[in-house]
């Protein structure tokens, strides 16, 4: 309501902080440590900025990521619209190509729920094979390069001022196509049987309807932001497209438990907002700005920035942290918003898809018996080749963008 009506954002921020603190005991230990480090570092940077008489208001530390939290909560309702299990309960197998594109397109809308949906149906005796893990672990996060329903898009729109979603979409789709091609080539190179997800045409109704609705509303009301449109459309579409006989039970499950399970993501985004806003405030206290190794931000610098995001993802630093740290520094160079948005989205897609320490890959390792060291050795070549492939997209943007 604050976003839709143009009201002050602090009441929404107060509610989000109170909700997160109320559920703070449910945070996993690793998430708690990460949030405390991010929030503590952000608080210290804010203290330094205030001592230097920064023009930024401290309230921004609490409100900066509210649109992202709104979008995250709205998209979580889409898990209600996952297809019902087959009535006969018999396991069925799908093709490699159907699984590759299915988890990508379905994941583009319902995010992490798609990973559970596909992996639970594909596993045998609680385990996934190497080929299955490679498809699911890489094809799903590749959707972050273009999908408006991925929170990565909300992050890019927030931290790349002036970014236009429609201008970014073709470049993100091209990046995702190259990454999916690399996944397919790698999986075909590995020998062995493949038990895929039994996808049918009806399952693609949800991604198609939602994508078309967002595009139409963005054309009809361009003054409405993409996160706002998605936050309005997602719960309504979830109710309409959920299996009729399970609709009430799924809605109750979402309200009672689904929203509460978002607390690790809420805590991470709130803490990252404190850090990012603190860096912006500290930079604003230096009228001459900071001295960076380059004075312009072109395609070569963008490609190197992407490499940094992917490398640090392998040591467990989430792309969100990299984006919120780099954004205040890079925006001082007045970069092309589309180029900066490409860096953020490609870094998210490739970093989370290749790092065994990303949230989605940790799920595969912990829940489906995939060895993390094996995943590291499988994914290192993919990370390098994916980075080179993204370089081709940057070169094309330099030529025709």
C-alpha positions, 0 to 999 in steps of 0.5 A: 500500500505504501508503494501503490499509494505513494505513502511514506515507507517507514510504516512498512519498514517497521512491520518488516523489521518487527516480523523478522525480529519476531522470527529471528530464533528460527534463523539457521546458524549460518544465516544468523552469522551472515546477517550479524556480520552484514548488519554490524558492518553496515552499522559501523559504516553508517557511524563513520558516515554520520561522523562525516556529516553525510547528507543521507538520512539514517532512515534509509538504512531501514527502508531501502529494500522494502520493495524487494521484500514486498516482491519476495512475499508476493512471489512466495504465493506462487508456490500454491499454483504448483501442479498436483501430483498424478492421481495414480501415484506412479513414478514417471520419467521425462526427457532431458530437454523437457526437464532442462526447459521445464525447471528453467521456465517454472523456476522463473516464476515460482523460484525455489519451489520449482527446484523441490517440485522437480527434484522430489519427482526425479530422485530415486531412493533420496538421491539425484545422479550427477546429470540430474544435479547438473541440470537442476542446479544450473538451469533453474538459477539461469532464469535470474538473468531475465525473469521478472519474478526472480528477486534478482530482477528486483535487486537490479531495478533497485541498485541500477538507477534508471534501469528499464526492464524491457530494454534489459529483457532481450539481453537477459534472455540471450544470456540464459540461452547461452547458459542453458546451451552450456548446461545441455552440452555438459550433461550430454557429455556425461554418460549414464541414464537420465530420469527426468521430470514428466512435464506436460503442456499444461504445466507451462500455463502458469509461466506463460500467463504470468509473464504475459500479464506482467508485460501487459500491465507494464505497458498499460501502467508504465508508472507502476514498478515491476516489483509492485506489479508482480506483488499484485499479480502473483497472489491473485494468479496463485489463487486462480491457478491453484488446483481447485480441490487443494486451493483452500488447504494451500492458502492456509499452508501459505499464510500459516507457514509459507510466509514465516519460512521467508525469514532467512531471506528477509533478514539477509535483505534487511542486513544487506540494505543496512550495508549498502545504504551505509556505503552510499552514505559514506560515499556521499560524505566525500564530495570528490568521491573515491579514487577507483582503478578506472574512471569509466564503466564500459563493457570490459569493466562490466565483464571483470565485475561479473567475474568478481561476483562469480569468484566470491560466490564460490567462497560463500558470499551471496550475489546479493551481498556483492551487488549491494557492495558494488552498486554504491561504488559503480554508480558514482561512474554514471554507468549505462543502467542496462549494462549495470543491470546485466552485470547484476543479473548475470552474476546472480544467474552464474554465481548461484548456478555454479557455486556449491555454496549457493542456496539452491545448490546447498539444497541439492547437496543436503537433501538429495545426497549430492557431494559438495566437493563433487559439485565443485569439480563439476561446476568450475568449468561451467563457471569459467565457460559461462563467464566467457559466454557472458563476455559474448553478450557484453560484446554484442551489447557494445556493438548493437546495444 
